[in-house]
Amino acid sequence: MRRIIRRRELVVDDVRYGGEPPAAGTRAAQPAGEFIAALAAGAGNVVLLAPTDEVETLAPHLHLLQLIVVDFPRIGEGRGFSQARLLRQRYAYRGELRARGALKRDQLFFLARCGFDSFDLDAGEDLQAALGALDSFSVAYQDGSDELVKLQRRASPA
């Protein structure tokens, strides 16, 4: 069973992606285009967002979603960072937001700053060591969409 990091804890993943066999007690992630088409049937509450998917198309349906999985299909793909910031800041999405794919532990802090609260990292990553990456920095100067990273501001000299 695949394990992920969710809200600073290692847990067994309950989501299945295309091509994976269904299992009892799991939820299936639908690509964004299929989700919108399936709304009429009342099916699904987990969406898989590809880098080329427009976040705006999901905006009217965010209240129906429990989980949005943002796919990072290859190293260097950065559009998911922008998608997460849009979902959290512009559209006020409060459900679970997961980063999935070709991700390394040194990206976790920055992913959390964009609003991700769960992480399905590259298969070769040590998840226990990756948890420590959320504490990589003690000071953040920019605003963020995260609740996982505790910020400390330096006191300005009087």
Secondary structure per residue as TSV (DSSP state, phi and psi in degrees):
chain	resnum	aa	ss	phi	psi
A	1	M	-	360.0	139.2
A	2	R	-	-74.9	138.1
A	3	R	E	-111.7	147.8
A	4	I	E	-134.1	170.7
A	5	I	E	-100.3	124.7
A	6	R	E	-132.6	117.1
A	7	R	T	49.2	51.3
A	8	R	T	66.6	24.6
A	9	E	E	-133.8	147.2
A	10	L	E	-85.2	124.8
A	11	V	E	-136.3	161.7
A	12	V	E	-78.7	133.4
A	13	D	-	-72.7	131.9
A	14	D	-	-106.8	16.0
A	15	V	E	-112.9	138.2
A	16	R	E	-115.2	139.1
A	17	Y	-	-106.1	166.4
A	18	G	T	-49.8	134.8
A	19	G	T	90.0	-11.2
A	20	E	S	-94.3	142.5
A	21	P	-	-67.6	142.7
A	22	P	-	-68.2	150.3
A	23	A	-	-140.4	154.6
A	24	A	T	-62.8	138.6
A	25	G	T	78.6	13.7
A	26	T	-	-112.7	160.2
A	27	R	E	-111.7	145.7
A	28	A	E	-97.9	132.6
A	29	A	-	-87.8	126.3
A	30	Q	E	-102.8	139.2
A	31	P	E	-57.9	150.3
A	32	A	H	-53.6	-44.0
A	33	G	H	-62.6	-40.1
A	34	E	H	-69.6	-34.8
A	35	F	H	-61.6	-47.5
A	36	I	H	-63.7	-38.3
A	37	A	H	-67.6	-32.2
A	38	A	H	-83.7	-7.2
A	39	L	G	-57.2	-37.2
A	40	A	G	-60.9	-32.3
A	41	A	G	-85.3	-6.6
A	42	G	T	72.7	23.6
A	43	A	-	-100.4	143.8
A	44	G	-	83.4	142.6
A	45	N	S	-142.0	17.7
A	46	V	E	-127.2	127.4
A	47	V	E	-120.2	139.3
A	48	L	E	-102.5	115.7
A	49	L	E	-101.0	115.9
A	50	A	-	-81.7	161.3
A	51	P	T	-57.7	-29.0
A	52	T	T	-89.7	-4.9
A	53	D	S	-74.5	141.1
A	54	E	-	-87.6	123.2
A	55	V	G	-61.0	-33.7
A	56	E	G	-58.2	-30.3
A	57	T	G	-68.6	-24.5
A	58	L	T	-87.4	-18.7
A	59	A	G	-47.8	-47.3
A	60	P	G	-69.8	-11.5
A	61	H	G	-112.4	4.6
A	62	L	G	-59.8	-31.8
A	63	H	G	-65.0	-17.7
A	64	L	G	-88.3	-12.0
A	65	L	-	-97.2	131.4
A	66	Q	S	-90.8	-29.3
A	67	L	E	-147.4	133.2
A	68	I	E	-118.6	122.8
A	69	V	E	-102.7	121.0
A	70	V	E	-100.4	122.0
A	71	D	E	-88.5	132.5
A	72	F	E	-115.3	87.2
A	73	P	-	-69.7	-19.9
A	74	R	S	-150.9	159.3
A	75	I	T	-60.2	137.2
A	76	G	T	92.3	-6.2
A	77	E	-	-77.7	117.0
A	78	G	-	-114.4	-1.8
A	79	R	H	-63.4	-26.1
A	80	G	H	-63.6	-30.2
A	81	F	H	-62.2	-45.2
A	82	S	H	-67.4	-40.2
A	83	Q	H	-60.4	-42.0
A	84	A	H	-64.7	-44.3
A	85	R	H	-62.5	-40.4
A	86	L	I	-62.9	-46.4
A	87	L	I	-60.9	-44.3
A	88	R	I	-76.7	-44.7
A	89	Q	I	-91.4	-49.3
A	90	R	I	-77.9	-41.6
A	91	Y	S	-103.9	1.3
A	92	A	-	53.0	38.8
A	93	Y	-	-69.0	127.9
A	94	R	-	-114.4	-0.9
A	95	G	S	-75.9	-175.7
A	96	E	E	-70.2	137.2
A	97	L	E	-126.2	115.5
A	98	R	E	-112.5	135.3
A	99	A	E	-95.9	133.0
A	100	R	E	-139.3	139.9
A	101	G	E	127.7	-141.2
A	102	A	S	-78.3	72.0
A	103	L	-	-121.4	144.0
A	104	K	-	-113.2	159.2
A	105	R	G	-62.6	-26.6
A	106	D	G	-71.9	-6.5
A	107	Q	G	-93.6	-11.7
A	108	L	H	-57.5	-45.8
A	109	F	H	-57.7	-45.4
A	110	F	H	-71.5	-35.0
A	111	L	H	-63.3	-43.1
A	112	A	H	-63.6	-38.2
A	113	R	H	-62.2	-28.9
A	114	C	H	-82.7	-10.6
A	115	G	T	118.4	-0.6
A	116	F	-	-71.1	138.3
A	117	D	-	-122.5	1.4
A	118	S	E	-144.8	155.1
A	119	F	E	-141.8	127.2
A	120	D	E	-113.3	93.2
A	121	L	-	-82.3	169.2
A	122	D	-	-49.3	141.7
A	123	A	T	-57.0	-28.8
A	124	G	T	-81.8	-2.5
A	125	E	S	-82.9	140.8
A	126	D	-	-83.3	109.8
A	127	L	H	-66.1	-34.8
A	128	Q	H	-64.3	-43.6
A	129	A	H	-67.5	-33.2
A	130	A	H	-65.7	-31.5
A	131	L	H	-56.6	-36.7
A	132	G	H	-66.2	-22.7
A	133	A	G	-66.8	-22.0
A	134	L	G	-67.9	-16.9
A	135	D	G	-108.0	23.0
A	136	S	S	-60.3	-36.6
A	137	F	-	-124.9	143.6
A	138	S	S	-100.1	-12.6
A	139	V	-	-131.9	134.4
A	140	A	-	-125.5	129.0
A	141	Y	-	-92.1	-26.4
A	142	Q	S	-92.6	155.7
A	143	D	-	-70.7	162.2
A	144	G	-	-147.4	174.9
A	145	S	S	-109.0	17.9
A	146	D	-	-97.9	152.6
A	147	E	S	-117.3	-10.3
A	148	L	S	-83.2	-28.7
A	149	V	S	-95.7	119.5
A	150	K	-	-86.1	123.7
A	151	L	-	-92.4	144.2
A	152	Q	-	-123.4	126.9
A	153	R	-	-98.4	138.5
A	154	R	-	-75.3	136.5
A	155	A	-	-71.4	132.8
A	156	S	-	-78.5	143.6
A	157	P	-	-63.0	142.1
A	158	A	-	-78.6	360.0
